[in-house]
Amino acid sequence: MNRLIIRKVAVLGAGVMGAQIAAHCANADVPVILFDLPAKEGEASAIAAKALAAMNKLDPAPFAAKDRVQYVEAANYGSDLGRLAECDLVIEAIAEKMEWKLDLYAKVAPHLKPDVVFATNTSGLSITALSAGMPVERRARFCGIHFFNPPRYMPLVELIPTADTDAGVLDGLEAWLVTRLGKSIVRARDTPSFVANRVGVFSILAVLYHTQRLGLAFDEVDLLTGPRIGRPKSATFRTADVVGLDTLVHVLGAMHATLGEGGGGDQRDPWAAHFTTPAWLQALVAKGALGQKTKCGIYRKQGRQIQVLDLHLQDYRDSGGEVFPDVEDILKLKSPAEKFAQLAAHPHPQAQFLWSIFRDVFHYCAVHLGDIADNARDIDLAMRWGFGWAQGPFETWQAAGWKEVAAMIREDIDHGRAMAAVPLPAWVFEREGVHAPAGSYSAAEDALKRRAALPVYQRQLYPDRVLGEAPDDRGETLWENAGVRLWRRADQDARIGIVSIISKMHAIGDEVMDGMLEAIARAEAELDGLVIWQPPPFAVGANLQQVSEACRAGQFDLLERMVARFQHTAMAIKHAQVPVVAAVQGMALGGGCEFAMHAAHRVFALESYVGLVEAGVGLIPAGGGSKEFALQAHALAQRAAGGDVFPYIQTAFQTIAMATVAKSALEAVQLGFGRAGDDVVFNAHEILHAAIRRARAMAESAWRPPLINPQVSVAGRNGIATCEMLLLNMAEGGFISAHDYRVAKAAATALCGGEVDTNSRVSEQWILDVERAQFVELLKTEKTQQRIAHMLETGKPLRN
């Protein structure tokens, strides 16, 4: 297969989706031209330029670092269409109107380069009908590409070919999306709403129907349809507010037009009677209550109180509600089979609601599997990746007992309790489930289908698996204790070890430090390199429980020895005689950040949230983090005129004092938690593969650990005094408390090398000693102990 090379992308349409797709391409170092209509006055490309400016205000941020915006150029259809010839991939992302899209295709087609790939971003329009708007010779390189919002964060992209789409083009585009943009791909058929929205929107319709049927309140339903059943915290109605009630009405209308009673023909869905918008929802949209963007929808905020619409009162009331105790107990059951049996049997409306919404989604997916998806795995993964479900519908059904649940569904259909009278397909009763080690069931082919065999997926050593699929290779354990496991994968490189932290939340306590030191010693004796990797989070920092217990017992000598051991472990990572590569994904905070900073190299997943957050619990970095920033300042000062260290210390001081957390791997490098040469991998499933390869390359190039620097220039007393001036201004303005001041001064003292003359030369060990001494002194204070206790109790920082 020839690799698809994409040097530049054009995005047509600077709306919410188009602009954010452009931003994510720029995140991946792909330059973008963002097109929209010419402005009626002023700069011709002002519409696209305004969309770019607006993204800087969005949270979560579309750009992984603020400087990424410079790689997106604003353009317009009036004067800039000639620039389309520069682009290898064109993504059309204008409004969901067939006639608008076809009109745009006619305008842009003459300006496209011959081998361009043209993809339409649509959530449900017919790709075949859209393809007809392109010249015949271009249809082989035309397909549908459905990003989910927000494109940077949502993993799912649905790829939809037509009968004319070249298979090699589709394979190349899939490989590019997977590795370059970090996406998870489902190949969808050209059916209305494709896979994820077809099932996801029906699941919303089921919730709407059963909410009204059983007389439940919106906030009550949100309590039931969130994390308790493996769905996102925003549940159903809060999610509707976030997405926009007008958007939801549009989606429901589109589904009704194509599949409902208005659709007619072969596409009419057996559930067509339910593809309507409730009157209460139409009324909200009609009066402009569109959800979060208008600050009023199903929910609204009155002062500090969240209120919810109550249909019985025809007004808003304070949000609250509770889960019925019996139902709460049922949801806590570990056996899925027992859980579903008890929900179906219990008379309480909440139990009946939960059984009903699961039953009807199971029913819907079984009936439509052969129409909308290649296999059951695609539906399950689409719902995980596109809607944030912990398990897909078929996984949930299979876990609960396939035949038993099928019998329960059939009984409800026979007694008119299901949303549609259509029977379950015969294949349902001929099987024990849809997922097996040999593959996942395809209703269209009546066979088990294996995963896609594209070479790009060989980089994913631990892809998302569905329940019942063949288990992953967990490798050969070389050694382990209660804190870490040292192991290897012979199929990758048996001479590169992997050390995984296995403590709760990967917190770093005595057992982790002991294990890490042993793993390094064994790697030095028996292996060529070592990778630190575990599923996210990478590590949440020191084991605060151990620290808190020692504080309460007054064991400060023990704590000092613990911190010294932490420093020793970090230095062992840095100066190991084999390269140690940190494969970072998710949170790498406090001591986890310090472990990564000391590694010979870092392979970051793009969505890595890295920071030295010790100030939040009244402490400073003492596992070598302050020392590493002092070394960075020294190195930068040596290359600057005058050799002044402090300008480079000042930025680090603000980062540590404010407990700044990088919101992406790109920001982590910019803040100094990583280095310019580190790898940033966009698909998190590829980081272990990349880290093993990086460790092997370093070993093959005769990598050597850095020498311990005995002569580090530090900012000393003048640096500390300058930091204090900044703190005084903040304290006088009421921005920080007296204890914040004390903590920040301790950070400044460590970063500046202690109370020594400015530009003194000290050793690395000297700086380690200073940061350890400052750390232990802070531990002795009542306010730091209060902050630690509060964090352990609530998970939130205390301002005291």
C-alpha positions in Angstrom: 0.0 0.0 0.0 1.4 3.4 -1.0 1.4 5.9 1.9 -0.9 8.8 1.5 1.3 12.0 1.9 -0.6 15.0 3.0 1.5 18.2 3.2 -1.3 20.7 3.4 -5.0 20.6 4.1 -7.8 22.8 3.1 -10.9 23.0 5.2 -14.0 24.4 3.6 -16.3 26.1 6.1 -15.1 28.0 9.2 -18.0 27.1 11.4 -17.7 25.2 14.7 -16.6 21.9 13.2 -14.6 23.2 10.3 -12.5 25.6 12.4 -11.8 23.0 15.0 -10.9 20.3 12.4 -8.4 22.9 11.0 -7.0 23.5 14.5 -6.4 19.8 15.1 -4.6 19.5 11.8 -2.4 22.4 12.8 -1.8 20.6 16.2 -0.4 17.7 14.1 2.0 20.0 12.3 -0.1 20.0 9.1 -0.5 23.5 7.7 -4.1 24.4 6.8 -6.0 26.9 4.7 -9.4 27.6 6.3 -12.0 28.9 3.8 -15.3 30.6 4.2 -17.5 33.1 2.4 -16.0 36.5 1.5 -16.8 39.1 4.0 -19.3 41.8 2.8 -17.0 44.5 4.1 -13.4 44.9 5.3 -10.9 42.2 4.9 -12.1 39.5 2.4 -11.2 36.6 4.7 -12.5 38.2 7.8 -15.1 35.4 8.5 -12.4 32.7 8.6 -10.1 35.0 10.6 -12.8 35.7 13.1 -13.4 32.0 13.6 -9.7 31.4 14.3 -9.7 34.2 16.9 -12.8 32.8 18.6 -11.1 29.5 19.1 -8.7 31.0 21.6 -11.6 31.6 23.9 -13.0 28.0 23.8 -12.6 25.6 26.7 -11.6 22.9 26.1 -9.1 24.5 23.8 -9.1 23.3 20.1 -5.4 24.2 19.8 -2.9 22.1 21.8 -0.6 25.1 22.1 -1.3 28.7 21.4 1.3 29.0 18.7 -0.5 26.4 16.6 -2.9 29.1 15.3 -0.1 30.5 13.1 -0.3 27.3 10.9 -3.9 28.0 9.9 -4.4 30.7 7.2 -7.7 32.4 6.7 -9.0 32.4 3.1 -12.3 32.9 1.2 -14.1 31.5 -1.8 -14.0 34.8 -3.6 -10.3 35.4 -4.2 -8.5 32.4 -2.9 -9.9 29.3 -4.6 -6.7 29.0 -6.7 -4.9 28.0 -3.5 -6.7 24.8 -3.4 -4.2 23.5 -5.8 -1.6 23.5 -2.9 -3.6 21.0 -0.9 -3.4 17.2 -0.8 -6.6 16.8 1.3 -9.7 19.0 1.2 -12.3 18.5 4.0 -15.6 20.2 3.3 -17.4 21.1 6.5 -20.2 23.5 5.7 -23.7 23.3 7.0 -25.7 20.1 6.6 -27.7 21.2 3.5 -27.3 19.0 0.4 -27.9 21.9 -2.1 -25.3 24.1 -0.4 -22.7 21.4 -0.5 -23.3 20.5 -4.1 -23.2 24.2 -5.1 -19.8 24.5 -3.4 -18.4 21.4 -5.1 -19.2 22.9 -8.5 -17.2 26.0 -7.5 -14.2 24.3 -6.1 -13.8 21.3 -8.4 -11.9 23.2 -11.2 -9.3 24.4 -8.7 -8.4 21.0 -7.2 -5.1 19.2 -7.9 -5.6 15.9 -9.8 -4.6 13.6 -7.0 -6.4 15.4 -4.1 -8.5 13.5 -1.6 -11.8 15.2 -1.1 -13.8 14.3 2.0 -17.1 15.7 3.2 -17.7 16.1 6.9 -21.3 15.2 7.4 -23.3 13.6 10.2 -25.8 11.9 8.0 -26.2 13.2 4.4 -25.9 10.6 1.7 -22.3 10.3 0.6 -23.3 8.8 -2.7 -25.6 11.7 -3.5 -22.9 14.2 -2.6 -20.4 12.3 -4.7 -22.6 12.8 -7.7 -21.8 16.5 -7.4 -18.2 15.9 -8.2 -16.8 15.3 -11.7 -16.7 11.6 -12.6 -13.0 11.5 -12.7 -12.8 12.7 -9.1 -15.2 10.3 -7.5 -12.6 7.6 -6.8 -10.9 10.0 -4.4 -14.1 11.2 -2.7 -15.5 9.9 0.6 -17.4 10.9 3.8 -15.4 11.7 6.9 -17.5 12.3 10.1 -15.6 13.9 12.9 -17.2 14.1 16.4 -17.2 17.3 18.3 -14.8 18.6 19.7 -12.5 17.1 17.0 -9.3 17.4 19.1 -10.7 15.3 22.0 -13.3 13.0 20.5 -11.5 9.9 19.1 -14.1 8.7 16.7 -14.0 9.4 13.0 -16.4 7.6 10.7 -15.1 7.0 7.2 -17.8 6.4 4.6 -17.0 5.3 1.1 -19.2 5.2 -2.0 -19.2 2.4 -4.5 -16.7 4.5 -6.5 -14.2 5.3 -3.7 -10.8 3.8 -4.4 -10.0 1.2 -1.7 -6.3 2.3 -1.6 -7.3 5.9 -1.0 -9.5 4.9 1.8 -6.8 2.8 3.4 -4.3 5.6 3.1 -6.7 8.1 4.6 -7.5 5.8 7.5 -3.8 5.3 8.3 -3.2 9.0 8.2 -6.1 9.8 10.5 -5.1 7.1 12.9 -1.4 8.1 13.4 -1.2 11.7 12.3 -4.4 12.9 13.9 -4.7 10.2 16.6 -8.2 9.1 15.5 -10.1 5.8 16.1 -11.8 4.8 12.8 -15.1 3.0 12.1 -15.8 2.3 8.5 -19.5 3.1 8.1 -22.0 2.3 5.4 -23.8 5.0 3.5 -26.9 4.7 5.5 -28.8 7.6 7.3 -26.8 8.9 10.3 -24.1 6.2 9.8 -23.3 4.1 12.9 -22.7 6.2 16.1 -25.4 8.8 15.6 -27.9 6.1 14.3 -27.6 4.3 17.6 -26.8 7.3 19.8 -29.7 9.4 18.7 -32.0 6.4 19.0 -30.8 5.9 22.6 -31.7 9.6 23.3 -35.1 9.0 21.8 -35.6 6.0 24.0 -34.7 8.1 27.1 -37.1 10.9 26.0 -39.9 8.4 25.4 -39.5 6.5 28.7 -38.9 9.6 30.7 -42.3 10.9 29.6 -44.0 7.4 29.8 -42.9 6.9 33.4 -43.3 10.5 34.6 -39.7 11.0 35.6 -38.0 14.3 36.1 -35.1 15.4 33.9 -32.6 15.7 36.8 -33.7 12.3 38.1 -33.0 10.8 34.7 -29.6 12.4 34.6 -28.8 10.8 37.9 -29.7 7.4 36.3 -28.1 7.8 32.9 -24.6 9.0 33.9 -21.7 7.1 35.5 -24.0 4.7 37.3 -24.6 3.0 34.0 -21.2 3.7 32.4 -22.1 6.9 30.6 -20.5 10.3 30.8 -21.1 12.6 33.9 -23.2 14.9 31.8 -25.7 12.0 31.3 -28.6 12.8 28.9 -30.3 16.1 29.4 -27.2 18.0 30.6 -25.5 16.7 27.4 -28.4 18.0 25.4 -27.9 21.5 26.9 -24.1 21.3 26.1 -24.6 20.2 22.5 -27.4 22.8 22.0 -31.1 22.1 22.0 -31.5 23.5 18.5 -28.8 21.1 17.3 -30.7 18.2 18.9 -33.9 19.3 17.2 -32.1 19.5 13.9 -30.7 16.0 14.4 -34.1 14.6 15.3 -35.7 16.3 12.4 -33.1 14.9 10.0 -33.7 11.4 11.4 -37.4 11.8 11.0 -37.0 13.1 7.4 -34.9 10.1 6.3 -36.0 7.3 8.5 -39.3 8.4 10.1 -42.8 8.5 8.8 -41.8 11.3 6.5 -39.0 9.2 5.0 -41.0 6.5 3.3 -39.7 3.8 1.0 -37.3 1.1 2.0 -35.5 3.3 4.5 -38.5 3.7 6.8 -37.5 2.5 10.2 -39.7 0.2 12.4 -39.3 2.7 15.2 -40.5 5.6 12.9 -43.3 6.7 15.1 -40.8 7.7 17.7 -38.6 9.9 15.5 -40.4 13.1 16.5 -39.4 16.1 18.6 -41.3 16.4 21.9 -43.5 19.5 22.2 -41.7 20.8 25.3 -38.4 20.6 23.4 -39.8 22.5 20.4 -41.2 25.2 22.8 -37.8 25.7 24.5 -36.1 26.2 21.1 -38.9 28.5 19.9 -38.3 30.9 22.8 -34.5 30.8 22.4 -33.7 28.6 25.4 -31.0 26.6 23.5 -29.0 25.3 26.4 -25.5 26.2 27.6 -24.8 28.7 24.8 -27.9 30.8 25.9 -27.4 30.0 29.6 -30.9 28.5 29.7 -32.3 25.3 28.4 -33.4 22.2 30.2 -31.2 23.5 33.0 -30.4 27.1 34.0 -28.3 28.8 36.7 -29.9 31.2 39.1 -27.1 32.7 41.2 -25.2 29.7 42.5 -28.2 27.4 42.2 -28.7 25.1 39.3 -32.4 24.8 38.3 -34.1 22.3 36.1 -37.2 22.5 34.0 -40.2 20.7 35.6 -42.9 19.8 33.1 -45.4 19.2 35.9 -44.9 22.8 37.2 -44.3 24.2 33.7 -41.5 26.2 35.4 -38.0 25.8 36.7 -37.2 24.5 40.2 -34.0 23.8 42.1 -32.2 20.7 40.7 -31.8 17.8 43.0 -33.5 14.4 42.9 -32.3 11.1 44.2 -32.0 7.5 43.1 -34.5 5.1 44.8 -32.5 3.0 47.4 -33.5 -0.3 45.9 -32.4 0.9 42.4 -29.1 2.2 43.8 -28.5 -1.2 45.4 -29.3 -3.0 42.1 -26.9 -0.8 40.2 -24.1 -1.7 42.6 -24.4 -5.4 41.9 -21.3 -6.8 40.3 -23.1 -9.4 38.2 -24.5 -7.9 35.0 -27.0 -10.8 34.7 -28.3 -10.3 38.2 -28.5 -6.5 37.7 -30.6 -6.7 34.5 -32.9 -9.4 35.9 -33.6 -7.4 39.0 -34.2 -4.1 37.1 -36.7 -5.8 34.8 -38.5 -7.4 37.8 -38.6 -4.4 40.1 -41.8 -2.3 39.9 -40.2 1.1 40.7 -40.4 3.5 37.8 -36.6 4.1 37.9 -35.9 0.4 37.6 -38.4 0.0 34.8 -36.9 3.1 33.0 -33.4 1.6 33.1 -34.4 -1.8 31.9 -36.6 -0.2 29.2 -33.8 2.0 27.7 -31.3 -0.8 27.6 -33.9 -3.3 26.2 -34.9 -0.9 23.4 -31.3 -0.1 22.4 -30.4 -3.8 22.4 -33.5 -4.5 20.2 -32.7 -1.6 17.8 -29.1 -2.7 17.4 -29.9 -6.3 16.8 -32.5 -5.4 14.1 -30.3 -3.0 12.3 -26.9 -4.6 12.7 -26.9 -6.0 9.2 -28.0 -2.7 7.7 -25.7 -0.1 9.4 -22.5 -1.8 10.3 -20.0 -4.3 9.1 -20.0 -6.1 12.5 -21.0 -5.8 16.1 -17.6 -4.6 17.2 -18.0 -1.4 15.0 -21.2 -0.5 16.8 -19.8 -1.1 20.3 -16.6 0.9 19.6 -18.5 3.7 17.8 -20.6 4.2 21.0 -17.5 4.1 23.2 -15.5 6.5 21.0 -18.3 8.8 19.9 -20.6 8.9 22.9 -18.3 8.1 25.8 -20.0 4.9 26.8 -17.9 2.6 29.0 -19.3 -0.4 27.1 -21.1 -0.7 23.8 -24.7 -2.1 23.6 -23.7 -5.6 22.4 -20.9 -5.8 25.0 -23.4 -4.9 27.7 -26.0 -7.4 26.4 -23.4 -10.2 26.1 -22.0 -9.6 29.7 -25.5 -9.9 31.1 -26.2 -13.3 29.5 -26.9 -13.3 25.8 -29.7 -15.9 25.6 -31.3 -14.8 28.9 -31.6 -11.2 27.9 -32.8 -12.1 24.4 -35.6 -14.1 26.0 -36.5 -11.1 28.2 -36.6 -8.8 25.1 -38.7 -11.2 23.1 -41.2 -11.5 26.0 -41.5 -7.7 26.2 -42.0 -7.4 22.4 -44.7 -10.1 22.5 -46.5 -8.2 25.3 -46.3 -4.8 23.6 -43.9 -3.3 26.1 -41.1 -2.6 23.6 -41.0 0.6 21.5 -41.5 -1.4 18.3 -43.3 -4.6 17.5 -40.6 -5.9 15.1 -39.2 -9.3 16.2 -35.6 -9.9 17.0 -33.7 -11.4 14.1 -33.4 -15.2 14.0 -29.6 -15.0 14.4 -30.0 -13.6 17.9 -31.3 -17.0 19.1 -28.8 -19.0 17.2 -25.8 -17.5 19.0 -24.2 -17.3 22.5 -23.1 -13.7 21.8 -21.6 -11.5 19.1 -18.0 -11.2 20.3 -15.5 -14.1 20.4 -11.8 -14.5 20.2 -12.2 -15.4 16.5 -13.9 -12.0 15.8 -17.2 -10.2 16.0 -20.4 -11.1 14.3 -21.5 -9.7 10.9 -25.2 -10.1 10.4 -24.8 -9.2 6.7 -22.3 -12.0 6.1 -23.4 -14.3 9.0 -19.8 -14.8 10.0 -17.3 -13.6 12.6 -15.1 -10.7 11.3 -11.6 -10.0 12.5 -10.2 -6.5 13.0 -8.8 -4.5 10.1 -5.4 -5.7 9.1 -3.9 -2.4 8.0 -0.2 -2.0 8.9 -1.0 1.1 11.0 -2.8 -1.1 13.6 0.4 -3.1 14.3 1.6 0.0 16.1 -1.2 -0.4 18.6 0.0 -3.0 21.1 -3.0 -2.5 23.4 -5.9 -1.3 21.3 -9.4 -0.9 22.7 -10.9 -4.4 23.0 -14.5 -5.4 23.2 -15.8 -7.8 25.8 -15.3 -11.4 24.6 -12.6 -10.5 22.1 -9.2 -12.3 22.2 -7.2 -10.9 25.2 -4.1 -8.8 24.8 -0.6 -10.2 25.3 0.5 -9.1 28.7 4.1 -10.1 28.2 6.6 -12.0 30.3 7.0 -10.8 33.9 10.7 -10.5 34.8 10.2 -9.2 38.4 7.5 -7.4 40.4 6.6 -6.2 43.9 3.6 -4.4 45.2 4.5 -1.2 43.5 5.8 -2.0 40.0 6.0 -4.8 37.5 9.1 -5.3 35.2 8.2 -7.2 32.1 8.8 -7.4 28.4 7.1 -8.2 25.1 9.1 -10.7 23.1 7.2 -9.8 19.9 8.5 -6.2 20.1 12.0 -6.3 21.6 12.9 -8.8 24.3 15.9 -6.7 25.3 13.8 -3.6 26.1 12.1 -3.9 29.5 8.9 -2.2 30.5 8.4 -1.1 34.0 4.8 -0.4 35.0 3.6 1.3 38.2 0.8 -0.8 39.6 -0.1 1.1 42.8 -3.6 2.8 43.1 -3.8 5.7 40.7 -0.1 5.0 40.2 0.8 7.0 43.2 4.5 6.9 44.1 5.2 5.5 47.6 7.9 3.3 49.2 7.0 0.2 47.2 7.1 2.1 43.9 10.5 3.6 44.7 11.9 0.2 45.8 10.5 -1.4 42.7 11.8 1.3 40.3 15.3 1.0 41.8 15.3 -2.8 41.4 13.9 -2.6 37.9 16.7 -0.2 36.9 19.3 -2.4 38.4 18.0 -5.4 36.6 17.8 -3.5 33.3 21.4 -2.4 33.7 22.5 -6.0 34.2 20.2 -7.9 31.7 18.6 -5.5 29.2 19.4 -2.8 26.6 16.9 -0.2 27.7 13.8 0.5 29.9 10.4 2.0 29.2 8.2 3.4 32.0 4.7 2.8 30.8 1.3 2.1 32.3 -2.3 2.9 31.1 -3.3 6.4 32.2 -2.8 8.2 34.5 1.0 8.0 34.1 1.4 8.9 37.9 -0.5 11.3 40.2 2.5 12.0 42.4 3.7 11.0 45.8 1.5 8.8 48.0 0.0 11.5 50.2 -1.5 9.0 52.5 1.9 7.8 53.6 3.1 11.4 53.9 0.0 12.4 56.0 0.4 9.4 58.4 4.1 10.2 59.0 3.2 13.9 59.7 0.6 12.9 62.2 3.1 10.7 63.9 5.7 13.5 63.9 8.1 11.3 62.0 9.9 14.1 60.1 13.2 12.3 60.1 11.5 9.4 58.3 9.9 11.9 55.9 13.3 13.4 55.1 14.7 9.9 54.4 11.6 9.2 52.2 12.3 12.4 50.2 16.0 11.6 49.9 15.0 8.2 48.5 12.6 9.8 46.1 15.4 12.0 44.9 17.7 9.0 44.7 15.1 7.1 42.5 14.8 10.1 40.2 18.5 10.4 39.8 18.7 6.6 39.2 16.3 7.1 36.3 18.4 9.9 34.9 21.8 8.2 35.3 20.9 4.6 34.6 23.5 2.8 32.4 20.7 2.0 29.9 18.4 4.6 28.4 15.1 5.0 30.3 12.2 6.3 28.2 9.1 7.6 29.8 5.9 6.9 27.8 3.5 9.5 29.2 -0.3 9.6 28.8 -2.9 11.3 30.9 -1.9 12.9 34.2 1.7 13.1 35.1 1.6 15.2 38.2 4.1 16.0 41.0 6.4 13.1 41.4 5.1 11.5 38.2 6.2 14.6 36.4 9.6 14.5 38.1 10.1 10.8 37.0 9.3 11.9 33.4 11.6 14.9 33.6 14.5 12.7 34.7 14.1 10.1 31.9 16.6 10.1 29.1 13.7 10.7 26.7 10.0 11.2 26.7 7.3 9.8 24.4 4.2 11.9 25.1 0.6 11.1 24.0 -0.8 14.5 22.8 -3.4 14.4 25.6 -0.9 14.4 28.5 -1.5 16.8 31.4 1.8 17.4 33.1 2.7 19.6 36.0 4.5 20.1 39.3 1.4 20.7 41.4 2.9 20.4 44.9 1.9 24.0 45.8 -1.7 22.9 45.8 -1.0 20.9 49.0 1.4 23.5 50.5 4.6 21.9 49.3 7.3 22.3 46.6 8.8 19.8 44.1 11.4 17.8 46.0 12.0 14.8 43.8 14.5 16.7 41.7 11.9 18.9 39.8 13.3 22.1 41.1 16.8 20.9 40.4 15.9 20.1 36.8 14.6 23.6 36.2 17.7 25.0 37.8 19.8 22.9 35.4 17.7 24.1 32.4 18.3 27.7 33.5 22.0 27.1 33.8 22.2 25.6 30.4 20.2 28.4 28.7 22.2 31.1 30.6 25.5 29.6 29.2 24.3 30.4 25.7 23.0 33.9 26.5 24.9 37.2 26.6 26.0 38.0 30.1 25.2 34.5 31.4 22.4 35.7 33.7 20.5 32.7 35.1 17.5 34.5 36.6 15.5 35.3 33.5 15.2 31.5 33.0 14.4 30.9 36.6 11.6 33.4 36.7 9.4 31.4 34.2 10.0 28.2 36.2 9.2 30.0 39.4 5.8 31.1 38.1 5.1 27.6 36.8 5.8 26.0 40.1 4.3 28.6 42.4 1.1 28.6 40.3 1.0 24.8 40.1 0.6 25.2 36.4 -0.4 22.0 34.5 0.3 21.7 30.8 -3.0 21.1 28.9 -1.2 19.1 26.2 2.1 17.4 25.4 3.0 20.4 23.3 2.5 22.8 26.3 4.5 20.3 28.5 7.5 20.8 26.3 7.0 24.6 26.2 6.8 24.7 30.0 10.0 22.8 30.4 8.5 19.5 31.6 9.9 17.9 28.4 12.5 18.8 25.8 12.3 19.9 22.2 13.5 16.6 21.0 10.8 14.6 22.8 8.3 12.6 20.7 4.6 13.7 20.7 2.4 10.8 19.5 -1.2 11.7 18.6 -2.6 8.2 19.0 -2.2 7.2 22.6 -2.4 3.5 21.6 0.9 4.0 19.8 3.0 5.4 22.6 4.3 2.1 24.0 5.4 0.9 20.5 7.1 4.3 19.9 8.8 4.2 23.3 10.2 0.7 22.8 11.5 1.7 19.4 13.0 4.9 20.8 14.8 3.0 23.6 16.1 0.6 21.0 17.4 3.4 18.8 19.1 5.0 21.8 20.8 1.8 22.8 22.0 1.1 19.2 23.5 4.6 19.0 25.6 3.9 22.1 23.6 6.3 24.3 25.4 7.4 27.5 23.9 8.9 30.6 24.6 12.6 31.4 27.4 13.3 33.8 26.4 14.8 37.1 27.2 18.5 36.9 29.4 19.8 39.8 29.3 23.4 38.6 25.7 24.8 38.2 25.3 28.6 38.2 22.4 29.6 40.4 20.5 32.8 41.0 21.1 32.8 44.8 20.0 35.5 47.2 19.3 38.1 44.5 17.1 35.7 42.7 15.2 34.8 45.8 14.7 38.5 46.6 13.4 39.3 43.1 10.9 36.4 43.4 9.8 37.8 46.8 9.1 41.2 45.2 6.6 39.5 42.9 5.1 37.7 45.8 4.8 40.9 47.9 2.7 42.5 45.1 0.4 39.5 44.9 0.0 39.3 48.7 -0.8 43.1 49.0 -3.4 42.6 46.2 -5.0 39.8 48.1 -4.2 37.3 45.4 -2.3 34.9 47.7 -2.5 34.0 51.4 0.4 34.2 53.9 1.0 30.5 53.6 0.9 30.7 49.8 3.7 33.3 50.2 5.7 30.9 52.4 5.3 28.0 49.9 6.2 30.1 46.9 9.3 31.5 48.7 10.4 28.0 49.4 10.0 27.2 45.7 12.1 30.3 44.9 14.8 29.2 47.4 15.1 25.8 45.8 15.2 27.1 42.2 17.8 29.7 43.1 20.1 27.3 44.9 19.5 28.5 48.4 20.9 31.4 50.3 24.2 31.7 48.4 25.8 34.5 46.4 24.2 35.2 43.0 26.0 33.3 40.2 27.6 30.9 42.7 28.5 27.5 41.3 27.0 24.6 43.2 26.5 20.9 42.5 23.3 19.1 41.6 23.4 17.5 45.0 23.5 20.9 46.7 20.3 21.9 44.9 18.7 18.5 45.8 19.6 19.1 49.5 18.1 22.6 49.4 14.8 21.5 47.9 14.6 18.6 50.3 15.2 20.8 53.3 12.5 23.3 52.2 10.1 20.5 51.5 10.5 19.0 55.0 10.2 22.4 56.7 6.9 23.0 54.9 5.6 19.6 56.0 6.1 20.7 59.6 3.7 23.6 59.3 0.1 23.2 60.4 -1.3 24.8 57.2 0.5 22.4 54.9 -0.7 19.5 57.0 -4.3 20.9 56.7 -3.9 21.1 52.9 -2.8 17.5 52.6 -5.6 16.3 54.8 -8.2 18.3 52.8 -6.8 16.9 49.5 -7.1 13.4 50.8 -10.6 13.9 52.0 -12.1 15.9 49.1 -9.7 15.6 46.2 -9.6 19.4 46.0 -7.0 21.9 47.1 -7.6 24.0 50.3 -6.9 27.7 50.3 -5.8 28.6 53.8 
